[in-house]
């Protein structure tokens, strides 16, 4: 009985893994940005991380300049 259960679980997982490979396996195919132009990618990363790291300083400056 236990052997049949593990065999069934193995078959279910095998089918799940096979069904999940709908793409061709190309690196970066499922990303929301392109990896082709590395200068544009670098600019996007700088804007993305720069906005997150700079936001607290800009908020602090705004609060200190407020009257």
N, C-alpha and C positions, 0 to 999 in steps of 0.2 A: 504494500500500500504506500509506504513512504517512498519507495523507488519510483512509483508511478507519479506521485505528486512532484517530486523533483524533476522528473522527465517533462512533465507538463509545464512546470515553471521555466525550465530551460528552453522549451519550444516557444513559449510566449515571449520570453526575452529575446530570443533569436529573431523572431518575426518583428518585434518592435525595433530592434537595431537595424534590420534590413530595410524597414519602411522609413526610418528616419533619415536615410541617406538619399534624399531626393535631389540634392545638388551634385554637381560634377566633381566636387572635392577641390575646387580652385581656391587657393588661399585668398582671403579677403572678399570672397563672393557675397557673404552674408552681412558685411559691414555696411553701416549707413553712410559711409564716406569712401571716396576712391583712394586707392594706394598708388595710383599711377604717377601723379605729379607730386613729387616729394616736397617741393617748395610750398605748394598750396597746403599740403598736409601739415607741414611745419607751422605755417601761419594759422591754420585752424587750431592746432594744439596750443599755440601761444595765446590766442584769443580765449580759448576755452579755459585753460588753467589760469591764465592771467586775470580773467574776470573773477574767478573764484577766490584767488589769493589776494586780489586787490580790493575786493568789495569791502572787507572790514575797515581798511584804511580810508577808503572814500567815505564810508558812513561815519567814521570817527571825525574826519575833517569837516563833514557837513554839520555834525552835532556841535563841534567846537566853534564854528563860524556863525552858528545860529544865534540870534540875539533874543 
